[in-house]
Each structure stands twice: as structure tokens, then as C-alpha cells.
Amino acid sequence: MTKSASGATLATIVLTYNEEIHVVRCMESIRKFCNETFVIDSLSTDRTAALAQGLSAQVVEHSFVTQSQQFQWALDNLPIESEWVMRLDADETLTPELIEEIRRRLPGLPRDVTGVNLKRRHIFLGRWIKHGGRYPLTLLRIWRKGAARIERRWMDEHMVLLHGRAVTFEHDFSDHNLNDLTFFIDKHNRYATREAIDVLMKRYRLAGAAATQTPNAGFAHSLRRLAASCESEERVTRDRSSEQ
């Protein structure tokens, strides 16, 4: 693989479902400096896949279960050749300052540095939320290929390093969803349900119960059906949003 102008190779993974409102902006943000862009699409019914392909992304369709399972499937199955991997959501973009910092700093990182934390800037209804603990939110978003996995959770899953250490870059990326307030409220109601499921699964030690015949197996199955119902409702909301 040809190295980018930065001297390091970087692949980006983006998960999508009916993201035509965001995907072009996301792809434009990264395509001029990323060596590989993979879009894992959960069978969108809008133009998401076509738009991403038109901007040189490699689009792979894969049925969705949870965010963490979808992303880990991507890590385990994509033909990634780059030295580094970046996670980006469809409604996120990189600032020009961060792009320049990645180009400048990534090639010179010591071998024991296997991850890079980035600072998220949350834009809500067009306004940057700087207070209330919303900024900066520092997340592991870049790692050496094979050096990280994603937490197996229903909600608020994060990348975790398997070895080495992480450094934090100075500049931001932006989380700027363009949907309306109704979409935001519906989404966070579903998030609350999934977070409650995570708490209950941990409290009652149900992580493996649904696959067994233990007394807790029925409860675990019920929680997972509830989570699946949340995912179904989210798809309906996104379908309606893409039709407007």
C-alpha cells in the first residue's frame, strides 16, 4: 500500500444505516488523507451506500445486531491493509486542524504508542456545547491495526487497547447530527433503555446467561428482546427521517 502524504497509512471504518443526510459530509472530511475508507452499512433503504461508493468508500453490507457487534465484525473481517485504524460515526467530521495534526504526528509516534485519543466536540442544533461535562470528551479513536477491540456492551461502547499506551492529540473532531429535536429525544430514550439493560446484565451477571439453561436465562433473553425492540424503533425513526 502506498503511504499517504503523512508518511503513515490510515484506514477509517464508518457504520451506517440511512445516513444520506450525513454520509457525504463525513466522507468528504476524510477521503483526501485516509488510505482506506470502509462503510459497513446495515441494509439502508436510502442512498447511503451509493453516496459513499461515489466518494470512493468500500461499502460492505452486514445485518445489524448492536453497535459493538457490528464494529467488531468489521475489525475481524475487513481486508484492512493500513498500519492505523480510525473509528468515525457517520454524523462526525474531522476539523482541518485535527487532519493536519494526524498527518504531522502519526508517523513519528513511538512503537509503544498503540492508540490515539481524540477530543469530541458536540454540536447540538447548530451550537457547540462547551459546558456541563460535554467538552472535551476524550475517546480512543485511532489505534494500530490489531491493537484494540471494542467493548461488548449494549450502550456507550468504547474502544480499548489490548497492549501499549495511548497519547492524546490536541485538536477536535465534531459530532454534529443534522436531524431535528424529535429525532434527538427519541434516540436518547432508546439510549436510556439500552444503558439500563447494560446495568441489569452486569448487576445480575447475565452476560452469558441467555446462552445457557441457568435460572437467569429467561430474564437475559427478555432484556435482549427489549434491546432488539429499541433497535427496531430506531430503524423506523431513521426511515421516517430519510423520507422527509
Contacts in CASP RR format, 6 or more apart in sequence:
PFRMAT RR
TARGET T0000
AUTHOR 0000-0000-0000
METHOD contacts of the structure
MODEL  1
MTKSASGATLATIVLTYNEEIHVVRCMESIRKFCNETFVIDSLSTDRTAA
LAQGLSAQVVEHSFVTQSQQFQWALDNLPIESEWVMRLDADETLTPELIE
EIRRRLPGLPRDVTGVNLKRRHIFLGRWIKHGGRYPLTLLRIWRKGAARI
ERRWMDEHMVLLHGRAVTFEHDFSDHNLNDLTFFIDKHNRYATREAIDVL
MKRYRLAGAAATQTPNAGFAHSLRRLAASCESEERVTRDRSSEQ
1 9 0 8 1.000
1 35 0 8 1.000
1 81 0 8 1.000
1 82 0 8 1.000
2 35 0 8 1.000
3 9 0 8 1.000
3 35 0 8 1.000
4 10 0 8 1.000
4 33 0 8 1.000
4 34 0 8 1.000
4 35 0 8 1.000
4 103 0 8 1.000
5 33 0 8 1.000
5 103 0 8 1.000
6 33 0 8 1.000
6 102 0 8 1.000
6 103 0 8 1.000
6 104 0 8 1.000
6 106 0 8 1.000
6 107 0 8 1.000
7 106 0 8 1.000
7 107 0 8 1.000
8 83 0 8 1.000
8 84 0 8 1.000
8 106 0 8 1.000
8 107 0 8 1.000
8 108 0 8 1.000
9 35 0 8 1.000
9 36 0 8 1.000
9 81 0 8 1.000
9 82 0 8 1.000
9 83 0 8 1.000
9 84 0 8 1.000
10 33 0 8 1.000
10 34 0 8 1.000
10 35 0 8 1.000
10 36 0 8 1.000
10 82 0 8 1.000
10 83 0 8 1.000
10 84 0 8 1.000
10 85 0 8 1.000
10 86 0 8 1.000
10 102 0 8 1.000
10 106 0 8 1.000
10 142 0 8 1.000
11 34 0 8 1.000
11 35 0 8 1.000
11 36 0 8 1.000
11 37 0 8 1.000
11 38 0 8 1.000
11 78 0 8 1.000
11 80 0 8 1.000
11 81 0 8 1.000
11 82 0 8 1.000
11 84 0 8 1.000
11 85 0 8 1.000
11 86 0 8 1.000
11 145 0 8 1.000
12 30 0 8 1.000
12 34 0 8 1.000
12 36 0 8 1.000
12 37 0 8 1.000
12 38 0 8 1.000
12 85 0 8 1.000
12 86 0 8 1.000
12 87 0 8 1.000
12 88 0 8 1.000
13 38 0 8 1.000
13 40 0 8 1.000
13 71 0 8 1.000
13 74 0 8 1.000
13 75 0 8 1.000
13 78 0 8 1.000
13 85 0 8 1.000
13 86 0 8 1.000
13 87 0 8 1.000
13 88 0 8 1.000
14 23 0 8 1.000
14 26 0 8 1.000
14 37 0 8 1.000
14 38 0 8 1.000
14 39 0 8 1.000
14 40 0 8 1.000
14 52 0 8 1.000
14 57 0 8 1.000
14 88 0 8 1.000
14 89 0 8 1.000
14 90 0 8 1.000
15 39 0 8 1.000
15 40 0 8 1.000
15 41 0 8 1.000
15 42 0 8 1.000
15 67 0 8 1.000
15 70 0 8 1.000
15 71 0 8 1.000
15 74 0 8 1.000
15 89 0 8 1.000
15 90 0 8 1.000
16 23 0 8 1.000
16 39 0 8 1.000
16 40 0 8 1.000
16 41 0 8 1.000
16 42 0 8 1.000
16 44 0 8 1.000
16 48 0 8 1.000
16 49 0 8 1.000
16 52 0 8 1.000
16 90 0 8 1.000
17 41 0 8 1.000
17 42 0 8 1.000
17 43 0 8 1.000
17 44 0 8 1.000
17 48 0 8 1.000
17 64 0 8 1.000
17 235 0 8 1.000
17 238 0 8 1.000
18 44 0 8 1.000
18 45 0 8 1.000
18 46 0 8 1.000
18 48 0 8 1.000
18 235 0 8 1.000
18 238 0 8 1.000
18 239 0 8 1.000
18 241 0 8 1.000
18 242 0 8 1.000
19 26 0 8 1.000
19 44 0 8 1.000
19 46 0 8 1.000
19 48 0 8 1.000
19 90 0 8 1.000
19 91 0 8 1.000
20 44 0 8 1.000
20 46 0 8 1.000
20 47 0 8 1.000
20 48 0 8 1.000
20 51 0 8 1.000
20 242 0 8 1.000
21 178 0 8 1.000
21 179 0 8 1.000
21 241 0 8 1.000
21 242 0 8 1.000
22 90 0 8 1.000
22 91 0 8 1.000
22 177 0 8 1.000
22 178 0 8 1.000
23 39 0 8 1.000
23 48 0 8 1.000
23 51 0 8 1.000
23 52 0 8 1.000
23 90 0 8 1.000
24 51 0 8 1.000
24 55 0 8 1.000
25 93 0 8 1.000
26 88 0 8 1.000
26 89 0 8 1.000
26 90 0 8 1.000
26 91 0 8 1.000
26 92 0 8 1.000
26 93 0 8 1.000
27 37 0 8 1.000
27 51 0 8 1.000
27 52 0 8 1.000
27 55 0 8 1.000
27 56 0 8 1.000
27 57 0 8 1.000
28 55 0 8 1.000
29 93 0 8 1.000
29 94 0 8 1.000
29 99 0 8 1.000
30 37 0 8 1.000
30 86 0 8 1.000
30 88 0 8 1.000
30 94 0 8 1.000
31 37 0 8 1.000
31 55 0 8 1.000
31 56 0 8 1.000
31 57 0 8 1.000
33 99 0 8 1.000
33 102 0 8 1.000
33 103 0 8 1.000
34 86 0 8 1.000
35 81 0 8 1.000
35 82 0 8 1.000
36 58 0 8 1.000
36 80 0 8 1.000
36 81 0 8 1.000
36 82 0 8 1.000
37 52 0 8 1.000
37 55 0 8 1.000
37 56 0 8 1.000
37 57 0 8 1.000
37 58 0 8 1.000
38 57 0 8 1.000
38 58 0 8 1.000
38 60 0 8 1.000
38 74 0 8 1.000
38 78 0 8 1.000
38 80 0 8 1.000
39 48 0 8 1.000
39 49 0 8 1.000
39 52 0 8 1.000
39 57 0 8 1.000
39 58 0 8 1.000
39 59 0 8 1.000
39 60 0 8 1.000
40 60 0 8 1.000
40 61 0 8 1.000
40 62 0 8 1.000
40 70 0 8 1.000
40 71 0 8 1.000
40 73 0 8 1.000
40 74 0 8 1.000
40 78 0 8 1.000
41 48 0 8 1.000
41 49 0 8 1.000
41 52 0 8 1.000
41 59 0 8 1.000
41 60 0 8 1.000
41 61 0 8 1.000
41 62 0 8 1.000
42 61 0 8 1.000
42 62 0 8 1.000
42 63 0 8 1.000
42 64 0 8 1.000
42 70 0 8 1.000
43 61 0 8 1.000
43 63 0 8 1.000
43 64 0 8 1.000
45 239 0 8 1.000
45 242 0 8 1.000
46 242 0 8 1.000
48 90 0 8 1.000
49 59 0 8 1.000
49 61 0 8 1.000
52 59 0 8 1.000
53 59 0 8 1.000
60 74 0 8 1.000
60 78 0 8 1.000
62 70 0 8 1.000
62 73 0 8 1.000
62 74 0 8 1.000
64 70 0 8 1.000
64 231 0 8 1.000
65 231 0 8 1.000
66 154 0 8 1.000
66 157 0 8 1.000
66 227 0 8 1.000
66 231 0 8 1.000
67 157 0 8 1.000
68 150 0 8 1.000
68 151 0 8 1.000
68 152 0 8 1.000
68 153 0 8 1.000
68 154 0 8 1.000
68 157 0 8 1.000
69 152 0 8 1.000
71 87 0 8 1.000
71 150 0 8 1.000
71 157 0 8 1.000
72 149 0 8 1.000
72 150 0 8 1.000
72 152 0 8 1.000
75 85 0 8 1.000
75 146 0 8 1.000
75 149 0 8 1.000
75 150 0 8 1.000
80 145 0 8 1.000
82 145 0 8 1.000
83 144 0 8 1.000
83 145 0 8 1.000
84 106 0 8 1.000
84 142 0 8 1.000
84 143 0 8 1.000
84 144 0 8 1.000
84 145 0 8 1.000
85 142 0 8 1.000
85 143 0 8 1.000
85 144 0 8 1.000
85 145 0 8 1.000
85 146 0 8 1.000
85 148 0 8 1.000
86 141 0 8 1.000
86 142 0 8 1.000
87 141 0 8 1.000
87 142 0 8 1.000
87 159 0 8 1.000
88 94 0 8 1.000
88 141 0 8 1.000
88 173 0 8 1.000
89 175 0 8 1.000
91 175 0 8 1.000
91 176 0 8 1.000
91 177 0 8 1.000
91 178 0 8 1.000
92 120 0 8 1.000
92 173 0 8 1.000
92 174 0 8 1.000
92 175 0 8 1.000
92 176 0 8 1.000
93 173 0 8 1.000
93 174 0 8 1.000
93 176 0 8 1.000
94 102 0 8 1.000
94 173 0 8 1.000
94 174 0 8 1.000
95 121 0 8 1.000
95 171 0 8 1.000
95 172 0 8 1.000
95 173 0 8 1.000
95 174 0 8 1.000
97 171 0 8 1.000
97 172 0 8 1.000
98 118 0 8 1.000
98 169 0 8 1.000
98 171 0 8 1.000
98 172 0 8 1.000
98 173 0 8 1.000
100 171 0 8 1.000
101 169 0 8 1.000
101 170 0 8 1.000
101 171 0 8 1.000
102 116 0 8 1.000
102 142 0 8 1.000
102 169 0 8 1.000
105 169 0 8 1.000
106 116 0 8 1.000
106 142 0 8 1.000
109 116 0 8 1.000
109 167 0 8 1.000
112 164 0 8 1.000
112 165 0 8 1.000
113 164 0 8 1.000
113 165 0 8 1.000
113 166 0 8 1.000
113 167 0 8 1.000
114 143 0 8 1.000
114 144 0 8 1.000
114 147 0 8 1.000
114 148 0 8 1.000
114 161 0 8 1.000
114 162 0 8 1.000
114 163 0 8 1.000
114 164 0 8 1.000
114 165 0 8 1.000
114 166 0 8 1.000
115 140 0 8 1.000
115 142 0 8 1.000
115 143 0 8 1.000
115 144 0 8 1.000
115 147 0 8 1.000
115 148 0 8 1.000
115 161 0 8 1.000
115 164 0 8 1.000
115 165 0 8 1.000
115 166 0 8 1.000
115 167 0 8 1.000
116 140 0 8 1.000
116 141 0 8 1.000
116 142 0 8 1.000
116 143 0 8 1.000
116 166 0 8 1.000
116 167 0 8 1.000
116 168 0 8 1.000
116 169 0 8 1.000
117 138 0 8 1.000
117 139 0 8 1.000
117 140 0 8 1.000
117 141 0 8 1.000
117 166 0 8 1.000
117 167 0 8 1.000
117 168 0 8 1.000
117 169 0 8 1.000
118 138 0 8 1.000
118 139 0 8 1.000
118 141 0 8 1.000
118 142 0 8 1.000
118 168 0 8 1.000
118 169 0 8 1.000
118 172 0 8 1.000
118 173 0 8 1.000
119 135 0 8 1.000
119 136 0 8 1.000
119 137 0 8 1.000
119 138 0 8 1.000
119 168 0 8 1.000
119 169 0 8 1.000
119 170 0 8 1.000
119 171 0 8 1.000
119 172 0 8 1.000
119 173 0 8 1.000
120 135 0 8 1.000
120 136 0 8 1.000
120 137 0 8 1.000
120 138 0 8 1.000
120 139 0 8 1.000
120 172 0 8 1.000
120 173 0 8 1.000
120 174 0 8 1.000
120 175 0 8 1.000
121 128 0 8 1.000
121 135 0 8 1.000
121 136 0 8 1.000
121 172 0 8 1.000
121 173 0 8 1.000
121 174 0 8 1.000
121 175 0 8 1.000
122 128 0 8 1.000
122 129 0 8 1.000
122 134 0 8 1.000
122 135 0 8 1.000
122 137 0 8 1.000
122 174 0 8 1.000
122 175 0 8 1.000
123 129 0 8 1.000
123 174 0 8 1.000
123 175 0 8 1.000
123 176 0 8 1.000
123 177 0 8 1.000
124 184 0 8 1.000
125 181 0 8 1.000
126 176 0 8 1.000
128 135 0 8 1.000
129 135 0 8 1.000
136 172 0 8 1.000
138 168 0 8 1.000
139 158 0 8 1.000
139 159 0 8 1.000
140 148 0 8 1.000
140 158 0 8 1.000
140 159 0 8 1.000
140 160 0 8 1.000
140 161 0 8 1.000
140 166 0 8 1.000
141 159 0 8 1.000
141 173 0 8 1.000
143 159 0 8 1.000
143 161 0 8 1.000
143 166 0 8 1.000
146 162 0 8 1.000
147 161 0 8 1.000
147 162 0 8 1.000
147 163 0 8 1.000
147 164 0 8 1.000
148 159 0 8 1.000
148 160 0 8 1.000
148 161 0 8 1.000
148 162 0 8 1.000
149 159 0 8 1.000
149 160 0 8 1.000
149 162 0 8 1.000
150 157 0 8 1.000
150 158 0 8 1.000
150 159 0 8 1.000
150 160 0 8 1.000
151 157 0 8 1.000
151 158 0 8 1.000
151 159 0 8 1.000
151 160 0 8 1.000
152 207 0 8 1.000
153 198 0 8 1.000
154 194 0 8 1.000
154 195 0 8 1.000
154 197 0 8 1.000
154 198 0 8 1.000
154 201 0 8 1.000
154 227 0 8 1.000
155 191 0 8 1.000
155 194 0 8 1.000
155 195 0 8 1.000
155 197 0 8 1.000
155 198 0 8 1.000
156 191 0 8 1.000
156 195 0 8 1.000
156 198 0 8 1.000
177 183 0 8 1.000
177 184 0 8 1.000
179 241 0 8 1.000
183 237 0 8 1.000
183 241 0 8 1.000
186 233 0 8 1.000
186 234 0 8 1.000
186 237 0 8 1.000
187 234 0 8 1.000
187 237 0 8 1.000
190 230 0 8 1.000
190 233 0 8 1.000
190 234 0 8 1.000
193 226 0 8 1.000
193 227 0 8 1.000
193 230 0 8 1.000
194 227 0 8 1.000
194 230 0 8 1.000
197 223 0 8 1.000
197 224 0 8 1.000
197 226 0 8 1.000
197 227 0 8 1.000
200 206 0 8 1.000
200 223 0 8 1.000
201 207 0 8 1.000
201 220 0 8 1.000
201 223 0 8 1.000
204 216 0 8 1.000
204 219 0 8 1.000
205 216 0 8 1.000
206 216 0 8 1.000
206 219 0 8 1.000
206 220 0 8 1.000
206 223 0 8 1.000
208 220 0 8 1.000
209 216 0 8 1.000
209 217 0 8 1.000
209 218 0 8 1.000
209 219 0 8 1.000
209 220 0 8 1.000
210 217 0 8 1.000
210 218 0 8 1.000
210 220 0 8 1.000
210 221 0 8 1.000
210 224 0 8 1.000
211 217 0 8 1.000
END
